[in-house]
Amino acid sequence: MTNDFHDQVIALLPRLRVQALSLTRNRAAADDLVQDAVCNALSAQHSFTPGTNFPAWMHRILRNRFISDLRKKRETGDIEDVPTSALACSGAHEERLAVKELASAMDRLPADQREALVMVVMQGMSYEELAEASGCAVGTAKSRVFRARRQLETWLEGEEQSTETVRLRGVVARLRAGGTARDAARTQMG
């Protein structure tokens, strides 16, 4: 059960990170929260019942850890002793900037990937419904959504290059080295 348990935890890490980001709204804090939740899950793996909903169990651990951390950070004291600057809340400009950054990144996606991502994530369509609406195979629909998510993650996390850019640079390098376009494409595919 231990290897299976660890494999499930590893497979779930990206979704846990998304949930942690939505709770903390801070990348570093989200990473810490995911790490703490995974540690809690590993120490409590004996309490997980195989065959039940593992993602729900992990998401609950993450959420409970977030709430526990909030309670620990909460300070008690007299409100009169707190400076007024501490009572001020951050403006909505941070959220607007994040939404603007996401919108800009979405605009940079190829049209087919952007459409697929919106239909699945925003409209809640299944991959089968997306494939039917787009006139493509289910695998193609899944691939479009996956590539769109991966590319957005790359851009929004500030990574220098997308994997597509790296792949294309490899093809160009092989062409410059005297290979044919067919050779470069075969090397990239295999």
Backbone as a chain_set.jsonl record, in Angstrom:
{"seq": "MTNDFHDQVIALLPRLRVQALSLTRNRAAADDLVQDAVCNALSAQHSFTPGTNFPAWMHRILRNRFISDLRKKRETGDIEDVPTSALACSGAHEERLAVKELASAMDRLPADQREALVMVVMQGMSYEELAEASGCAVGTAKSRVFRARRQLETWLEGEEQSTETVRLRGVVARLRAGGTARDAARTQMG", "coords": {"N": [[0.823, -1.2, 0.0], [2.06, 1.195, 0.585], [3.736, 2.122, -1.579], [1.778, 2.511, -3.541], [0.24, 4.41, -2.242], [2.083, 6.536, -2.033], [2.464, 7.029, -4.77], [-0.075, 7.952, -5.465], [-0.148, 10.306, -3.964], [1.909, 11.788, -5.169], [0.906, 12.044, -7.773], [-1.2, 13.704, -7.282], [-0.152, 16.124, -6.507], [0.04, 18.514, -8.258], [-2.668, 19.386, -8.341], [-3.154, 19.821, -5.65], [-1.445, 21.944, -5.236], [-2.641, 23.956, -6.76], [-5.028, 24.271, -5.321], [-3.929, 25.131, -2.894], [-2.752, 27.533, -3.7], [-5.052, 28.981, -4.286], [-6.102, 29.254, -1.766], [-4.085, 30.532, -0.21], [-3.058, 32.558, -1.801], [-0.467, 33.152, -2.401], [2.569, 32.196, -3.674], [4.838, 31.06, -2.367], [3.839, 30.556, 0.207], [1.85, 28.789, -0.519], [3.324, 26.609, -1.484], [4.575, 25.845, 0.907], [2.309, 25.138, 2.374], [1.327, 22.937, 0.902], [3.462, 21.182, 1.251], [3.371, 20.8, 4.044], [0.823, 19.638, 4.267], [1.18, 17.261, 2.833], [3.088, 16.031, 4.454], [1.509, 15.679, 6.744], [-0.381, 13.902, 5.674], [1.232, 11.703, 5.029], [2.051, 10.92, 7.553], [-0.357, 10.113, 8.535], [-1.217, 8.064, 6.949], [-2.024, 5.494, 7.553], [-4.6, 5.804, 8.391], [-6.099, 6.172, 6.153], [-8.566, 4.789, 4.121], [-8.278, 2.344, 1.8], [-9.636, 2.416, -1.495], [-11.484, 4.35, -1.092], [-12.244, 7.829, -1.725], [-9.42, 9.187, -2.566], [-8.31, 11.732, -3.532], [-10.185, 13.562, -2.412], [-9.773, 13.112, 0.297], [-7.127, 13.999, 0.602], [-7.387, 16.693, -0.183], [-9.005, 17.618, 1.852], [-7.301, 17.335, 4.046], [-5.372, 19.235, 3.331], [-6.906, 21.596, 3.355], [-7.757, 21.645, 6.053], [-5.264, 21.9, 7.273], [-4.551, 24.43, 6.386], [-6.509, 25.999, 7.68], [-5.842, 25.456, 10.344], [-3.279, 26.588, 10.437], [-3.961, 29.268, 10.039], [-5.354, 29.797, 12.401], [-3.322, 29.51, 14.272], [-1.71, 31.664, 13.64], [-3.242, 33.793, 14.28], [-3.432, 36.538, 16.265], [-4.061, 37.523, 19.6], [-5.329, 40.261, 21.383], [-5.652, 43.616, 22.611], [-7.719, 45.72, 20.768], [-7.278, 48.397, 20.704], [-4.574, 48.664, 20.961], [-3.494, 48.077, 18.543], [-1.957, 49.332, 15.653], [-3.465, 51.577, 13.296], [-2.682, 51.154, 10.677], [-2.265, 48.46, 10.527], [-4.787, 47.459, 10.437], [-5.724, 48.042, 7.992], [-6.743, 46.806, 4.87], [-5.444, 45.042, 2.039], [-5.604, 46.493, -1.205], [-7.9, 45.927, -3.901], [-6.414, 45.899, -6.096], [-4.326, 44.056, -6.385], [-5.616, 41.662, -6.942], [-6.819, 42.391, -9.32], [-4.568, 42.79, -10.914], [-3.573, 40.178, -11.045], [-5.657, 38.906, -12.422], [-5.53, 40.343, -14.782], [-2.996, 39.597, -15.668], [-3.441, 36.869, -16.085], [-5.399, 37.006, -18.107], [-3.907, 38.187, -20.145], [-2.011, 36.192, -20.583], [-3.729, 34.14, -21.416], [-4.581, 35.219, -23.841], [-2.314, 34.893, -25.331], [-2.19, 32.227, -25.882], [-2.547, 29.605, -28.348], [-5.416, 29.64, -30.492], [-7.008, 27.261, -30.591], [-6.225, 25.892, -28.276], [-6.841, 27.752, -26.291], [-9.625, 27.963, -26.59], [-10.377, 25.304, -25.977], [-9.514, 25.11, -23.308], [-11.1, 27.044, -22.025], [-13.653, 25.988, -22.486], [-13.594, 23.573, -21.052], [-12.633, 24.205, -18.447], [-13.907, 26.638, -17.612], [-16.55, 26.421, -18.517], [-17.229, 23.899, -17.781], [-17.393, 21.635, -19.397], [-17.205, 18.208, -20.455], [-14.434, 16.184, -21.601], [-15.263, 14.667, -23.717], [-17.539, 16.043, -24.618], [-16.296, 18.418, -25.396], [-14.659, 17.445, -27.468], [-16.618, 16.662, -29.298], [-17.873, 19.136, -29.803], [-15.752, 20.528, -30.914], [-15.082, 19.03, -33.063], [-13.067, 17.083, -33.084], [-10.85, 14.405, -32.04], [-11.181, 12.732, -28.847], [-8.787, 12.409, -27.483], [-7.241, 14.399, -28.682], [-8.6, 16.652, -27.773], [-8.131, 16.448, -25.014], [-5.376, 16.731, -25.029], [-5.068, 19.356, -25.995], [-6.148, 20.871, -23.872], [-4.425, 20.104, -21.815], [-1.918, 21.037, -22.798], [-2.462, 23.775, -22.914], [-2.899, 24.377, -20.199], [-0.396, 23.717, -19.142], [1.241, 25.548, -20.51], [0.204, 28.027, -19.621], [0.821, 27.817, -16.908], [3.608, 27.862, -17.05], [4.067, 30.458, -18.067], [2.795, 32.081, -16.116], [4.152, 31.481, -13.805], [6.48, 32.63, -14.309], [8.577, 31.431, -15.676], [11.334, 31.172, -17.85], [11.273, 30.044, -20.508], [8.952, 28.392, -22.627], [8.019, 24.936, -22.879], [7.473, 24.31, -25.459], [8.918, 26.235, -26.846], [11.514, 25.43, -26.189], [11.514, 22.912, -27.41], [11.189, 23.651, -30.12], [13.529, 25.112, -30.502], [15.366, 23.046, -30.344], [14.776, 21.637, -32.682], [15.465, 23.558, -34.611], [18.205, 23.759, -34.066], [19.074, 21.208, -34.854], [18.517, 21.349, -37.57], [20.269, 23.365, -38.346], [22.607, 22.031, -37.926], [22.907, 20.532, -40.126], [21.045, 18.588, -40.662], [17.953, 17.282, -42.06], [14.614, 18.631, -42.289], [12.807, 16.587, -41.857], [14.386, 14.72, -40.456], [14.904, 16.174, -38.111], [12.312, 16.437, -37.11], [11.641, 13.755, -36.685], [13.489, 13.082, -34.682], [12.572, 14.669, -32.589], [10.088, 13.552, -32.141], [10.57, 10.938, -31.4]], "CA": [[0.0, 0.0, 0.0], [2.887, 2.385, 0.719], [4.108, 2.636, -2.894], [0.552, 2.998, -4.167], [-0.114, 5.642, -1.53], [3.026, 7.577, -2.464], [2.168, 7.351, -6.171], [-1.283, 8.782, -5.483], [0.215, 11.635, -3.449], [2.7, 12.468, -6.197], [0.014, 12.377, -8.893], [-2.145, 14.73, -6.843], [0.554, 17.35, -6.121], [-0.342, 19.732, -8.992], [-4.001, 19.842, -7.929], [-3.014, 20.357, -4.294], [-0.794, 23.256, -5.339], [-3.662, 24.89, -7.235], [-5.904, 24.558, -4.192], [-3.164, 25.915, -1.921], [-2.634, 28.894, -4.245], [-6.337, 29.665, -4.153], [-6.313, 29.562, -0.352], [-3.075, 31.441, 0.344], [-2.792, 33.646, -2.754], [0.965, 33.423, -2.32], [3.214, 30.974, -4.164], [5.702, 30.468, -1.339], [2.968, 30.028, 1.257], [1.161, 27.626, -1.091], [4.272, 25.497, -1.482], [4.713, 25.413, 2.299], [1.064, 24.482, 2.766], [1.295, 21.618, 0.259], [4.456, 20.349, 1.926], [2.833, 20.445, 5.363], [-0.305, 18.722, 4.086], [1.719, 15.957, 2.43], [3.676, 15.451, 5.67], [0.386, 15.211, 7.566], [-0.971, 12.732, 5.029], [2.148, 10.577, 5.166], [2.028, 10.441, 8.933], [-1.686, 9.56, 8.82], [-1.62, 7.187, 5.846], [-2.689, 4.311, 8.093], [-6.024, 6.089, 8.605], [-6.788, 6.226, 4.86], [-9.198, 3.527, 3.742], [-8.136, 2.108, 0.353], [-10.891, 2.272, -2.221], [-12.281, 5.56, -0.923], [-11.827, 8.944, -2.57], [-8.128, 9.695, -2.095], [-8.164, 13.185, -3.716], [-11.002, 14.289, -1.44], [-9.095, 12.971, 1.585], [-5.956, 14.877, 0.584], [-7.83, 18.088, -0.221], [-9.5, 17.923, 3.188], [-6.118, 17.522, 4.887], [-4.78, 20.523, 2.969], [-7.791, 22.665, 3.841], [-7.678, 21.666, 7.513], [-3.952, 22.435, 7.636], [-4.633, 25.875, 6.146], [-7.304, 26.584, 8.768], [-5.034, 25.356, 11.566], [-2.215, 27.597, 10.354], [-4.577, 30.574, 10.256], [-5.664, 29.925, 13.819], [-2.067, 29.692, 14.996], [-1.176, 32.995, 13.346], [-4.136, 34.811, 14.806], [-2.978, 37.084, 17.538], [-5.102, 38.1, 20.438], [-4.888, 41.463, 22.081], [-6.598, 44.72, 22.66], [-7.824, 46.404, 19.479], [-6.746, 49.754, 20.87], [-3.114, 48.61, 20.879], [-3.102, 47.783, 17.17], [-1.912, 50.536, 14.822], [-4.499, 51.587, 12.254], [-2.135, 50.626, 9.425], [-2.41, 47.006, 10.556], [-6.181, 47.141, 10.177], [-6.016, 48.298, 6.585], [-6.641, 45.61, 4.042], [-4.848, 45.341, 0.745], [-6.572, 46.884, -2.22], [-8.293, 44.919, -4.878], [-5.532, 46.01, -7.259], [-3.552, 42.832, -6.532], [-6.45, 40.691, -7.64], [-6.988, 42.868, -10.697], [-3.323, 42.523, -11.634], [-3.507, 38.741, -11.306], [-6.626, 38.608, -13.48], [-4.994, 40.938, -16.007], [-1.889, 38.746, -16.079], [-4.041, 35.646, -16.613], [-6.042, 37.332, -19.385], [-2.84, 38.397, -21.118], [-1.457, 34.873, -20.901], [-4.745, 33.427, -22.193], [-4.571, 35.774, -25.195], [-1.116, 34.405, -26.026], [-2.377, 30.818, -26.239], [-3.163, 29.349, -29.658], [-6.877, 29.714, -30.409], [-7.618, 25.971, -30.28], [-5.953, 25.581, -26.873], [-7.601, 28.701, -25.465], [-11.024, 27.55, -26.656], [-10.52, 24.046, -25.247], [-9.355, 25.384, -21.878], [-12.287, 27.765, -21.559], [-14.82, 25.109, -22.515], [-13.487, 22.555, -20.009], [-12.445, 24.78, -17.114], [-14.889, 27.671, -17.282], [-17.916, 26.002, -18.81], [-17.462, 22.598, -17.179], [-17.645, 20.569, -20.38], [-16.351, 17.021, -20.388], [-13.571, 16.094, -22.781], [-16.069, 14.108, -24.808], [-18.353, 17.147, -25.144], [-15.371, 19.315, -26.084], [-14.27, 16.808, -28.725], [-17.763, 16.732, -30.207], [-18.082, 20.537, -30.191], [-14.606, 20.993, -31.711], [-14.91, 18.18, -34.238], [-11.78, 16.402, -33.016], [-10.842, 13.205, -31.197], [-11.13, 13.005, -27.409], [-7.371, 12.551, -27.139], [-6.818, 15.729, -29.13], [-9.211, 17.609, -26.848], [-7.375, 16.366, -23.761], [-4.043, 17.266, -25.291], [-5.172, 20.815, -26.083], [-6.345, 21.406, -22.524], [-3.187, 19.87, -21.077], [-0.881, 21.963, -23.273], [-2.841, 25.13, -22.506], [-2.627, 24.503, -18.758], [1.061, 23.694, -18.94], [1.812, 26.796, -21.004], [-0.193, 29.079, -18.693], [1.613, 27.649, -15.688], [4.955, 28.326, -17.368], [4.072, 31.915, -18.173], [2.381, 32.734, -14.88], [5.168, 31.283, -12.783], [7.628, 33.436, -14.691], [9.669, 30.656, -16.226], [11.893, 31.848, -19.021], [10.891, 29.489, -21.794], [7.95, 27.336, -22.629], [8.556, 23.68, -23.386], [7.34, 24.376, -26.914], [10.061, 27.017, -27.31], [12.689, 24.568, -26.062], [11.401, 21.891, -28.457], [11.442, 24.278, -31.421], [14.959, 25.445, -30.582], [16.06, 21.796, -30.634], [14.568, 21.359, -34.109], [16.277, 24.523, -35.355], [19.608, 23.383, -33.885], [19.35, 20.038, -35.692], [18.52, 21.808, -38.963], [21.531, 24.101, -38.553], [23.708, 21.065, -37.901], [22.959, 19.85, -41.408], [19.979, 17.601, -40.814], [16.771, 17.713, -42.802], [13.448, 18.902, -41.442], [12.23, 15.292, -41.503], [15.245, 14.156, -39.404], [14.689, 16.931, -36.88], [10.983, 16.108, -36.602], [11.69, 12.386, -36.165], [14.238, 13.111, -33.428], [11.72, 15.257, -31.564], [8.947, 12.682, -31.861], [10.964, 9.655, -30.841]], "C": [[0.862, 1.257, 0.0], [3.271, 2.964, -0.632], [2.907, 3.208, -3.618], [0.13, 4.33, -3.543], [0.782, 6.797, -1.983], [2.769, 7.994, -3.905], [0.935, 8.247, -6.278], [-0.982, 10.198, -4.995], [0.946, 12.419, -4.528], [1.819, 12.904, -7.363], [-0.907, 13.545, -8.546], [-1.476, 16.074, -6.536], [0.16, 18.593, -6.927], [-1.712, 20.281, -8.567], [-3.965, 20.413, -6.513], [-2.395, 21.753, -4.338], [-1.79, 24.316, -5.823], [-4.599, 25.271, -6.09], [-5.19, 25.435, -3.164], [-2.987, 27.36, -2.396], [-3.941, 29.665, -4.094], [-6.61, 30.038, -2.703], [-5.36, 30.65, 0.142], [-2.852, 32.688, -0.503], [-1.338, 34.095, -2.705], [1.683, 32.126, -2.683], [4.058, 30.293, -3.098], [4.865, 29.839, -0.225], [2.224, 28.793, 0.764], [2.076, 26.412, -1.099], [4.465, 24.948, -0.065], [3.48, 24.644, 2.757], [0.969, 23.086, 2.17], [2.276, 20.676, 0.961], [3.942, 19.892, 3.294], [1.688, 19.44, 5.247], [0.179, 17.326, 3.693], [2.369, 15.267, 3.631], [2.581, 14.909, 6.59], [-0.21, 13.93, 6.988], [-0.074, 11.505, 5.187], [2.138, 10.022, 6.59], [0.685, 9.798, 9.291], [-2.144, 8.561, 7.756], [-2.298, 5.917, 6.331], [-4.191, 4.54, 8.294], [-6.806, 6.19, 7.293], [-7.321, 4.842, 4.518], [-9.07, 3.337, 2.234], [-9.498, 1.889, -0.291], [-11.811, 3.459, -2.045], [-11.655, 6.677, -1.756], [-10.553, 9.598, -2.021], [-7.971, 11.207, -2.329], [-8.981, 13.999, -2.708], [-10.35, 14.253, -0.06], [-7.915, 13.932, 1.67], [-6.364, 16.356, 0.587], [-8.356, 18.519, 1.143], [-8.331, 18.151, 4.157], [-5.494, 18.883, 4.616], [-5.61, 21.68, 3.52], [-7.731, 22.773, 5.363], [-6.339, 22.225, 7.986], [-3.937, 23.951, 7.454], [-5.381, 26.571, 7.284], [-6.519, 26.557, 10.076], [-3.929, 26.401, 11.576], [-2.768, 29.001, 10.577], [-4.861, 30.809, 11.736], [-4.405, 30.165, 14.641], [-1.52, 31.104, 14.825], [-2.016, 34.114, 13.95], [-3.637, 35.27, 16.177], [-4.163, 37.633, 18.307], [-4.52, 39.297, 21.166], [-5.967, 42.51, 22.032], [-6.569, 45.465, 21.336], [-7.254, 47.818, 19.549], [-5.233, 49.79, 20.715], [-2.606, 48.392, 19.459], [-3.06, 49.078, 16.365], [-2.934, 50.448, 13.686], [-3.984, 51.036, 10.932], [-2.265, 49.102, 9.37], [-3.842, 46.582, 10.25], [-6.563, 47.354, 8.721], [-5.856, 47.009, 5.792], [-6.08, 46.012, 2.68], [-5.952, 45.656, -0.263], [-6.855, 45.761, -3.181], [-7.378, 44.948, -6.1], [-4.693, 44.75, -7.458], [-4.347, 41.775, -7.292], [-6.649, 41.097, -9.095], [-5.734, 42.596, -11.523], [-3.191, 41.039, -11.97], [-4.452, 38.349, -12.433], [-6.132, 39.158, -14.818], [-3.852, 40.097, -16.564], [-2.408, 37.437, -16.693], [-4.674, 35.906, -17.98], [-5.006, 37.527, -20.479], [-2.234, 37.065, -21.548], [-2.44, 34.058, -21.739], [-4.751, 33.918, -23.647], [-3.386, 35.258, -26.011], [-1.249, 32.941, -26.448], [-2.894, 30.695, -27.672], [-4.681, 29.239, -29.483], [-7.508, 28.38, -30.029], [-7.401, 25.575, -28.828], [-6.762, 26.482, -25.944], [-9.072, 28.288, -25.412], [-11.261, 26.28, -25.841], [-10.446, 24.281, -23.745], [-10.587, 26.074, -21.309], [-13.491, 26.831, -21.484], [-14.779, 24.082, -21.376], [-13.465, 23.186, -18.621], [-13.569, 25.738, -16.739], [-16.326, 27.187, -17.458], [-18.23, 24.61, -18.283], [-17.772, 21.477, -18.152], [-16.736, 19.387, -20.116], [-15.471, 17.021, -21.64], [-14.342, 15.554, -23.978], [-16.934, 15.197, -25.454], [-17.489, 18.139, -25.911], [-14.985, 18.74, -27.442], [-15.397, 16.904, -29.751], [-17.975, 18.161, -30.705], [-16.97, 21.045, -31.106], [-14.396, 20.176, -32.975], [-13.553, 17.488, -34.254], [-11.916, 15.167, -32.13], [-10.749, 13.613, -29.726], [-9.689, 13.205, -26.962], [-6.827, 13.91, -27.534], [-7.366, 16.793, -28.195], [-8.444, 17.627, -25.534], [-5.997, 16.992, -23.92], [-4.059, 18.795, -25.348], [-5.313, 21.449, -24.704], [-5.063, 21.258, -21.715], [-2.111, 20.864, -21.491], [-1.19, 23.395, -22.873], [-2.54, 25.347, -21.029], [-1.129, 24.578, -18.488], [1.684, 25.019, -19.378], [1.456, 27.96, -20.085], [0.628, 29.011, -17.411], [3.033, 28.175, -15.906], [5.004, 29.85, -17.386], [3.77, 32.582, -16.835], [3.371, 32.534, -13.746], [6.476, 31.963, -13.159], [8.805, 32.648, -15.214], [10.069, 31.28, -17.551], [11.312, 31.346, -20.334], [9.786, 28.466, -21.629], [8.603, 26.062, -23.154], [8.461, 23.638, -24.904], [8.517, 25.15, -27.504], [11.322, 26.174, -27.274], [12.679, 23.516, -27.162], [11.737, 22.478, -29.817], [12.91, 24.662, -31.58], [15.78, 24.198, -30.89], [15.948, 21.43, -32.105], [15.448, 22.278, -34.949], [17.755, 24.16, -35.253], [19.974, 22.19, -34.767], [19.381, 20.423, -37.167], [19.824, 22.54, -39.279], [22.723, 23.158, -38.616], [23.765, 20.24, -39.181], [21.897, 18.793, -41.614], [18.84, 18.153, -41.649], [15.644, 17.977, -41.819], [12.821, 17.591, -40.989], [13.051, 14.635, -40.382], [15.0, 14.848, -38.071], [13.328, 16.589, -36.26], [10.966, 14.695, -36.008], [12.417, 12.331, -34.821], [13.372, 13.645, -32.311], [10.583, 14.333, -31.185], [9.383, 11.412, -31.142], [11.933, 9.828, -29.764]], "O": [[0.443, 2.286, -0.53], [3.153, 4.172, -0.833], [2.998, 4.267, -4.239], [-0.284, 5.254, -4.243], [0.302, 7.891, -2.279], [2.845, 9.179, -4.231], [0.903, 9.182, -7.078], [-1.496, 11.172, -5.545], [0.635, 13.585, -4.77], [1.972, 14.011, -7.88], [-1.339, 14.285, -9.43], [-2.173, 17.066, -6.325], [-0.04, 19.649, -6.328], [-1.891, 21.493, -8.449], [-4.666, 21.379, -6.213], [-2.778, 22.634, -3.568], [-1.775, 25.448, -5.339], [-4.925, 26.444, -5.909], [-5.779, 26.373, -2.627], [-3.062, 28.295, -1.599], [-3.934, 30.861, -3.805], [-7.281, 31.036, -2.438], [-5.779, 31.579, 0.832], [-2.5, 33.746, 0.018], [-1.023, 35.262, -2.937], [1.437, 31.084, -2.076], [3.996, 29.073, -2.946], [5.147, 28.73, 0.226], [1.992, 27.857, 1.529], [1.651, 25.308, -0.759], [4.513, 23.734, 0.136], [3.589, 23.626, 3.441], [0.572, 22.146, 2.859], [1.955, 19.519, 1.229], [4.071, 18.72, 3.648], [1.598, 18.502, 6.039], [-0.356, 16.325, 4.169], [2.22, 14.058, 3.808], [2.709, 13.818, 7.145], [-0.507, 12.988, 7.723], [-0.557, 10.403, 5.448], [2.208, 8.811, 6.8], [0.603, 9.023, 10.244], [-3.332, 8.247, 7.673], [-3.075, 5.318, 5.588], [-4.963, 3.584, 8.36], [-8.033, 6.285, 7.31], [-6.603, 3.848, 4.617], [-9.68, 4.079, 1.465], [-10.388, 1.264, 0.286], [-12.809, 3.582, -2.755], [-10.639, 6.466, -2.417], [-10.607, 10.447, -1.131], [-7.538, 11.912, -1.417], [-8.507, 15.019, -2.209], [-10.372, 15.246, 0.668], [-7.722, 14.6, 2.686], [-5.754, 17.171, 1.28], [-8.169, 19.668, 1.543], [-8.377, 19.058, 4.988], [-5.13, 19.603, 5.546], [-5.066, 22.629, 4.083], [-7.661, 23.877, 5.902], [-6.283, 22.943, 8.985], [-3.372, 24.672, 8.277], [-4.94, 27.604, 7.787], [-6.533, 27.531, 10.829], [-3.67, 27.028, 12.604], [-2.128, 29.829, 11.224], [-4.631, 31.902, 12.253], [-4.423, 30.937, 15.599], [-0.939, 31.67, 15.751], [-1.549, 35.242, 14.108], [-3.454, 34.476, 17.1], [-5.129, 38.136, 17.734], [-3.34, 39.313, 21.514], [-7.048, 42.303, 21.481], [-5.495, 45.805, 20.839], [-6.799, 48.359, 18.541], [-4.668, 50.83, 20.376], [-1.407, 48.512, 19.206], [-4.022, 49.847, 16.386], [-3.223, 49.362, 13.184], [-4.764, 50.505, 10.143], [-2.364, 48.524, 8.288], [-4.071, 45.444, 9.842], [-7.613, 46.892, 8.276], [-4.936, 46.228, 6.031], [-6.219, 47.151, 2.235], [-7.07, 45.149, -0.174], [-6.126, 44.771, -3.249], [-7.527, 44.144, -7.021], [-4.377, 44.406, -8.597], [-3.82, 41.087, -8.167], [-6.649, 40.253, -9.991], [-5.824, 42.218, -12.691], [-2.744, 40.687, -13.061], [-4.094, 37.552, -13.3], [-6.294, 38.52, -15.858], [-3.746, 39.904, -17.775], [-1.877, 36.962, -17.697], [-4.503, 35.113, -18.906], [-5.201, 37.085, -21.612], [-1.976, 36.842, -22.731], [-2.032, 33.362, -22.668], [-4.909, 33.122, -24.572], [-3.452, 35.194, -27.238], [-0.485, 32.472, -27.292], [-3.6, 31.581, -28.156], [-5.162, 28.794, -28.441], [-8.444, 28.352, -29.231], [-8.287, 24.987, -28.208], [-7.3, 26.026, -24.934], [-9.687, 28.264, -24.346], [-12.238, 26.193, -25.097], [-11.233, 23.71, -22.99], [-11.058, 25.72, -20.228], [-14.26, 26.881, -20.523], [-15.817, 23.757, -20.8], [-14.19, 22.754, -17.725], [-14.12, 25.643, -15.642], [-17.203, 27.501, -16.654], [-19.383, 24.182, -18.331], [-18.358, 20.466, -17.763], [-15.625, 19.548, -19.61], [-15.723, 17.75, -22.6], [-14.092, 15.948, -25.117], [-17.048, 15.266, -26.677], [-17.899, 18.644, -26.956], [-14.981, 19.452, -28.447], [-15.159, 17.192, -30.924], [-18.226, 18.375, -31.891], [-17.209, 21.889, -31.971], [-13.63, 20.568, -33.855], [-12.952, 17.323, -35.316], [-12.971, 14.922, -31.546], [-10.291, 14.71, -29.406], [-9.408, 14.082, -26.145], [-6.038, 14.505, -26.8], [-6.658, 17.743, -27.861], [-8.142, 18.694, -25.001], [-5.521, 17.701, -23.033], [-3.166, 19.449, -24.81], [-4.666, 22.454, -24.409], [-4.661, 22.184, -21.009], [-1.463, 21.47, -20.637], [-0.282, 24.153, -22.53], [-1.989, 26.381, -20.65], [-0.666, 25.404, -17.702], [2.557, 25.551, -18.693], [2.31, 28.798, -19.796], [1.075, 30.036, -16.896], [3.588, 28.854, -15.042], [5.891, 30.454, -16.783], [4.431, 33.553, -16.466], [3.419, 33.341, -12.818], [7.461, 31.886, -12.424], [9.931, 33.146, -15.2], [9.243, 31.84, -18.272], [10.905, 32.143, -21.179], [9.704, 27.769, -20.617], [9.642, 26.125, -23.811], [9.282, 22.999, -25.561], [9.054, 24.767, -28.543], [12.114, 26.195, -28.216], [13.71, 23.251, -27.78], [12.486, 21.876, -30.586], [13.469, 24.55, -32.671], [16.775, 24.271, -31.612], [16.915, 20.964, -32.707], [16.1, 21.828, -35.891], [18.482, 24.243, -36.243], [21.054, 22.159, -35.358], [20.183, 19.885, -37.931], [20.407, 22.356, -40.347], [23.723, 23.446, -39.274], [24.596, 19.34, -39.299], [21.865, 18.158, -42.669], [18.776, 19.353, -41.912], [15.72, 17.589, -40.654], [12.351, 17.492, -39.856], [12.478, 14.057, -39.458], [14.9, 14.197, -37.031], [13.207, 16.466, -35.042], [10.358, 14.462, -34.963], [11.996, 11.606, -33.92], [13.423, 13.133, -31.192], [10.153, 14.323, -30.031], [8.618, 10.868, -30.345], [12.38, 8.845, -29.172]]}, "num_chains": 1, "name": "protein.A"}
